[in-house]
C-alpha cells in the first residue's frame, strides 16, 4: 500500500495520534470519508453524459 512497509505505516499512525490527538482522529476520518464520497459522486455525475453517448 503506497510502497510503505507495515513499520512505516505504524510510525505514520503514531505521528498522526501525536499531532491531532486520539479524540480528533475519528472526526478527521469522518470528514475525509464524507469528502471522498462527495468527490466520487461528482465524478460519477460528470461521467454519466460521456457514457450515454
PDB file as gemmi writes it, atoms N, CA and C in Angstrom:
CRYST1    1.000    1.000    1.000  90.00  90.00  90.00 P 1                      
ATOM      1  N   UNK A   1       0.853  -1.172   0.000  1.00  0.00           N  
ATOM      2  CA  UNK A   1       0.000   0.000   0.000  1.00  0.00           C  
ATOM      3  C   UNK A   1       0.897   1.232   0.000  1.00  0.00           C  
ATOM      4  N   UNK A   2       0.879   2.014  -1.055  1.00  0.00           N  
ATOM      5  CA  UNK A   2       1.649   3.242  -1.219  1.00  0.00           C  
ATOM      6  C   UNK A   2       3.149   3.003  -1.091  1.00  0.00           C  
ATOM      7  N   UNK A   3       3.589   1.774  -1.223  1.00  0.00           N  
ATOM      8  CA  UNK A   3       5.009   1.483  -1.127  1.00  0.00           C  
ATOM      9  C   UNK A   3       5.566   1.606   0.283  1.00  0.00           C  
ATOM     10  N   UNK A   4       4.708   1.527   1.300  1.00  0.00           N  
ATOM     11  CA  UNK A   4       5.154   1.644   2.689  1.00  0.00           C  
ATOM     12  C   UNK A   4       5.090   0.289   3.375  1.00  0.00           C  
ATOM     13  N   UNK A   5       6.104   0.025   4.178  1.00  0.00           N  
ATOM     14  CA  UNK A   5       6.097  -1.216   4.940  1.00  0.00           C  
ATOM     15  C   UNK A   5       5.188  -1.055   6.158  1.00  0.00           C  
ATOM     16  N   UNK A   6       4.804  -2.158   6.790  1.00  0.00           N  
ATOM     17  CA  UNK A   6       3.963  -2.058   7.985  1.00  0.00           C  
ATOM     18  C   UNK A   6       4.592  -1.215   9.100  1.00  0.00           C  
ATOM     19  N   UNK A   7       5.906  -1.272   9.231  1.00  0.00           N  
ATOM     20  CA  UNK A   7       6.583  -0.476  10.254  1.00  0.00           C  
ATOM     21  C   UNK A   7       6.422   1.015   9.956  1.00  0.00           C  
ATOM     22  N   UNK A   8       6.579   1.394   8.703  1.00  0.00           N  
ATOM     23  CA  UNK A   8       6.431   2.804   8.325  1.00  0.00           C  
ATOM     24  C   UNK A   8       4.998   3.279   8.529  1.00  0.00           C  
ATOM     25  N   UNK A   9       4.026   2.422   8.240  1.00  0.00           N  
ATOM     26  CA  UNK A   9       2.629   2.778   8.466  1.00  0.00           C  
ATOM     27  C   UNK A   9       2.347   3.013   9.946  1.00  0.00           C  
ATOM     28  N   UNK A  10       2.939   2.192  10.801  1.00  0.00           N  
ATOM     29  CA  UNK A  10       2.756   2.371  12.240  1.00  0.00           C  
ATOM     30  C   UNK A  10       3.374   3.693  12.706  1.00  0.00           C  
ATOM     31  N   UNK A  11       4.524   4.044  12.155  1.00  0.00           N  
ATOM     32  CA  UNK A  11       5.161   5.312  12.524  1.00  0.00           C  
ATOM     33  C   UNK A  11       4.284   6.482  12.098  1.00  0.00           C  
ATOM     34  N   UNK A  12       3.733   6.426  10.895  1.00  0.00           N  
ATOM     35  CA  UNK A  12       2.840   7.485  10.420  1.00  0.00           C  
ATOM     36  C   UNK A  12       1.610   7.579  11.313  1.00  0.00           C  
ATOM     37  N   UNK A  13       1.045   6.449  11.702  1.00  0.00           N  
ATOM     38  CA  UNK A  13      -0.127   6.434  12.576  1.00  0.00           C  
ATOM     39  C   UNK A  13       0.182   7.066  13.935  1.00  0.00           C  
ATOM     40  N   UNK A  14       1.330   6.750  14.489  1.00  0.00           N  
ATOM     41  CA  UNK A  14       1.724   7.321  15.786  1.00  0.00           C  
ATOM     42  C   UNK A  14       1.915   8.830  15.652  1.00  0.00           C  
ATOM     43  N   UNK A  15       2.496   9.283  14.564  1.00  0.00           N  
ATOM     44  CA  UNK A  15       2.686  10.723  14.353  1.00  0.00           C  
ATOM     45  C   UNK A  15       1.326  11.419  14.267  1.00  0.00           C  
ATOM     46  N   UNK A  16       0.354  10.816  13.562  1.00  0.00           N  
ATOM     47  CA  UNK A  16      -0.988  11.394  13.490  1.00  0.00           C  
ATOM     48  C   UNK A  16      -1.619  11.497  14.876  1.00  0.00           C  
ATOM     49  N   UNK A  17      -1.454  10.468  15.676  1.00  0.00           N  
ATOM     50  CA  UNK A  17      -2.010  10.498  17.034  1.00  0.00           C  
ATOM     51  C   UNK A  17      -1.349  11.614  17.853  1.00  0.00           C  
ATOM     52  N   UNK A  18      -0.054  11.762  17.701  1.00  0.00           N  
ATOM     53  CA  UNK A  18       0.644  12.809  18.454  1.00  0.00           C  
ATOM     54  C   UNK A  18       0.242  14.208  17.983  1.00  0.00           C  
ATOM     55  N   UNK A  19       0.039  14.377  16.687  1.00  0.00           N  
ATOM     56  CA  UNK A  19      -0.309  15.690  16.150  1.00  0.00           C  
ATOM     57  C   UNK A  19      -1.746  16.090  16.461  1.00  0.00           C  
ATOM     58  N   UNK A  20      -2.677  15.170  16.252  1.00  0.00           N  
ATOM     59  CA  UNK A  20      -4.090  15.514  16.343  1.00  0.00           C  
ATOM     60  C   UNK A  20      -4.767  15.019  17.608  1.00  0.00           C  
ATOM     61  N   UNK A  21      -4.201  14.064  18.269  1.00  0.00           N  
ATOM     62  CA  UNK A  21      -4.817  13.510  19.465  1.00  0.00           C  
ATOM     63  C   UNK A  21      -5.789  12.404  19.107  1.00  0.00           C  
ATOM     64  N   UNK A  22      -5.961  11.472  20.009  1.00  0.00           N  
ATOM     65  CA  UNK A  22      -6.803  10.303  19.747  1.00  0.00           C  
ATOM     66  C   UNK A  22      -8.274  10.683  19.618  1.00  0.00           C  
ATOM     67  N   UNK A  23      -8.695  11.758  20.258  1.00  0.00           N  
ATOM     68  CA  UNK A  23     -10.107  12.149  20.192  1.00  0.00           C  
ATOM     69  C   UNK A  23     -10.459  12.793  18.867  1.00  0.00           C  
ATOM     70  N   UNK A  24      -9.502  13.443  18.212  1.00  0.00           N  
ATOM     71  CA  UNK A  24      -9.780  14.149  16.952  1.00  0.00           C  
ATOM     72  C   UNK A  24      -9.686  13.232  15.734  1.00  0.00           C  
ATOM     73  N   UNK A  25      -8.994  12.108  15.829  1.00  0.00           N  
ATOM     74  CA  UNK A  25      -8.817  11.242  14.674  1.00  0.00           C  
ATOM     75  C   UNK A  25     -10.129  10.736  14.080  1.00  0.00           C  
ATOM     76  N   UNK A  26     -11.106  10.288  14.868  1.00  0.00           N  
ATOM     77  CA  UNK A  26     -12.372   9.861  14.259  1.00  0.00           C  
ATOM     78  C   UNK A  26     -13.094  10.989  13.523  1.00  0.00           C  
ATOM     79  N   UNK A  27     -13.008  12.207  14.061  1.00  0.00           N  
ATOM     80  CA  UNK A  27     -13.633  13.340  13.387  1.00  0.00           C  
ATOM     81  C   UNK A  27     -12.954  13.621  12.051  1.00  0.00           C  
ATOM     82  N   UNK A  28     -11.646  13.558  12.036  1.00  0.00           N  
ATOM     83  CA  UNK A  28     -10.892  13.789  10.805  1.00  0.00           C  
ATOM     84  C   UNK A  28     -11.204  12.702   9.781  1.00  0.00           C  
ATOM     85  N   UNK A  29     -11.269  11.456  10.216  1.00  0.00           N  
ATOM     86  CA  UNK A  29     -11.571  10.352   9.306  1.00  0.00           C  
ATOM     87  C   UNK A  29     -12.983  10.473   8.751  1.00  0.00           C  
ATOM     88  N   UNK A  30     -13.922  10.877   9.578  1.00  0.00           N  
ATOM     89  CA  UNK A  30     -15.296  11.045   9.125  1.00  0.00           C  
ATOM     90  C   UNK A  30     -15.381  12.149   8.068  1.00  0.00           C  
ATOM     91  N   UNK A  31     -14.727  13.269   8.309  1.00  0.00           N  
ATOM     92  CA  UNK A  31     -14.712  14.365   7.342  1.00  0.00           C  
ATOM     93  C   UNK A  31     -14.051  13.962   6.042  1.00  0.00           C  
ATOM     94  N   UNK A  32     -12.960  13.207   6.138  1.00  0.00           N  
ATOM     95  CA  UNK A  32     -12.273  12.729   4.945  1.00  0.00           C  
ATOM     96  C   UNK A  32     -13.154  11.771   4.157  1.00  0.00           C  
ATOM     97  N   UNK A  33     -13.873  10.901   4.866  1.00  0.00           N  
ATOM     98  CA  UNK A  33     -14.785   9.972   4.204  1.00  0.00           C  
ATOM     99  C   UNK A  33     -15.918  10.683   3.493  1.00  0.00           C  
ATOM    100  N   UNK A  34     -16.479  11.699   4.135  1.00  0.00           N  
ATOM    101  CA  UNK A  34     -17.551  12.477   3.507  1.00  0.00           C  
ATOM    102  C   UNK A  34     -17.051  13.187   2.252  1.00  0.00           C  
ATOM    103  N   UNK A  35     -15.867  13.768   2.350  1.00  0.00           N  
ATOM    104  CA  UNK A  35     -15.288  14.456   1.200  1.00  0.00           C  
ATOM    105  C   UNK A  35     -15.022  13.514   0.048  1.00  0.00           C  
ATOM    106  N   UNK A  36     -14.508  12.328   0.347  1.00  0.00           N  
ATOM    107  CA  UNK A  36     -14.237  11.335  -0.681  1.00  0.00           C  
ATOM    108  C   UNK A  36     -15.528  10.846  -1.324  1.00  0.00           C  
ATOM    109  N   UNK A  37     -16.575  10.658  -0.519  1.00  0.00           N  
ATOM    110  CA  UNK A  37     -17.866  10.228  -1.043  1.00  0.00           C  
ATOM    111  C   UNK A  37     -18.440  11.283  -1.989  1.00  0.00           C  
ATOM    112  N   UNK A  38     -18.350  12.553  -1.597  1.00  0.00           N  
ATOM    113  CA  UNK A  38     -18.845  13.640  -2.442  1.00  0.00           C  
ATOM    114  C   UNK A  38     -18.034  13.731  -3.729  1.00  0.00           C  
ATOM    115  N   UNK A  39     -16.719  13.565  -3.643  1.00  0.00           N  
ATOM    116  CA  UNK A  39     -15.853  13.613  -4.820  1.00  0.00           C  
ATOM    117  C   UNK A  39     -16.219  12.499  -5.793  1.00  0.00           C  
ATOM    118  N   UNK A  40     -16.428  11.290  -5.289  1.00  0.00           N  
ATOM    119  CA  UNK A  40     -16.800  10.162  -6.161  1.00  0.00           C  
ATOM    120  C   UNK A  40     -18.151  10.379  -6.818  1.00  0.00           C  
ATOM    121  N   UNK A  41     -19.109  10.923  -6.083  1.00  0.00           N  
ATOM    122  CA  UNK A  41     -20.425  11.159  -6.678  1.00  0.00           C  
ATOM    123  C   UNK A  41     -20.336  12.231  -7.760  1.00  0.00           C  
ATOM    124  N   UNK A  42     -19.511  13.247  -7.561  1.00  0.00           N  
ATOM    125  CA  UNK A  42     -19.329  14.271  -8.589  1.00  0.00           C  
ATOM    126  C   UNK A  42     -18.651  13.685  -9.825  1.00  0.00           C  
ATOM    127  N   UNK A  43     -17.655  12.845  -9.627  1.00  0.00           N  
ATOM    128  CA  UNK A  43     -17.013  12.199 -10.763  1.00  0.00           C  
ATOM    129  C   UNK A  43     -18.006  11.328 -11.529  1.00  0.00           C  
ATOM    130  N   UNK A  44     -18.842  10.624 -10.801  1.00  0.00           N  
ATOM    131  CA  UNK A  44     -19.840   9.770 -11.435  1.00  0.00           C  
ATOM    132  C   UNK A  44     -20.826  10.599 -12.240  1.00  0.00           C  
ATOM    133  N   UNK A  45     -21.261  11.739 -11.699  1.00  0.00           N  
ATOM    134  CA  UNK A  45     -22.215  12.579 -12.416  1.00  0.00           C  
ATOM    135  C   UNK A  45     -21.563  13.215 -13.643  1.00  0.00           C  
ATOM    136  N   UNK A  46     -20.270  13.475 -13.602  1.00  0.00           N  
ATOM    137  CA  UNK A  46     -19.578  14.006 -14.777  1.00  0.00           C  
ATOM    138  C   UNK A  46     -19.389  12.947 -15.858  1.00  0.00           C  
ATOM    139  N   UNK A  47     -19.234  11.687 -15.453  1.00  0.00           N  
ATOM    140  CA  UNK A  47     -19.009  10.614 -16.415  1.00  0.00           C  
ATOM    141  C   UNK A  47     -20.303  10.118 -17.054  1.00  0.00           C  
ATOM    142  N   UNK A  48     -21.449  10.336 -16.427  1.00  0.00           N  
ATOM    143  CA  UNK A  48     -22.724   9.834 -16.971  1.00  0.00           C  
ATOM    144  C   UNK A  48     -23.012  10.361 -18.377  1.00  0.00           C  
ATOM    145  N   UNK A  49     -22.878  11.662 -18.654  1.00  0.00           N  
ATOM    146  CA  UNK A  49     -23.140  12.119 -20.019  1.00  0.00           C  
ATOM    147  C   UNK A  49     -22.162  11.525 -21.038  1.00  0.00           C  
ATOM    148  N   UNK A  50     -20.939  11.258 -20.625  1.00  0.00           N  
ATOM    149  CA  UNK A  50     -19.961  10.697 -21.543  1.00  0.00           C  
ATOM    150  C   UNK A  50     -20.271   9.250 -21.889  1.00  0.00           C  
ATOM    151  N   UNK A  51     -20.778   8.486 -20.946  1.00  0.00           N  
ATOM    152  CA  UNK A  51     -21.071   7.079 -21.192  1.00  0.00           C  
ATOM    153  C   UNK A  51     -22.356   6.884 -21.972  1.00  0.00           C  
ATOM    154  N   UNK A  52     -23.283   7.865 -21.940  1.00  0.00           N  
ATOM    155  CA  UNK A  52     -24.532   7.745 -22.675  1.00  0.00           C  
ATOM    156  C   UNK A  52     -24.339   7.937 -24.173  1.00  0.00           C  
ATOM    157  N   UNK A  53     -23.309   8.681 -24.557  1.00  0.00           N  
ATOM    158  CA  UNK A  53     -23.072   8.965 -25.976  1.00  0.00           C  
ATOM    159  C   UNK A  53     -22.374   7.873 -26.689  1.00  0.00           C  
TER     160      UNK A  53                                                      
END                                                                             
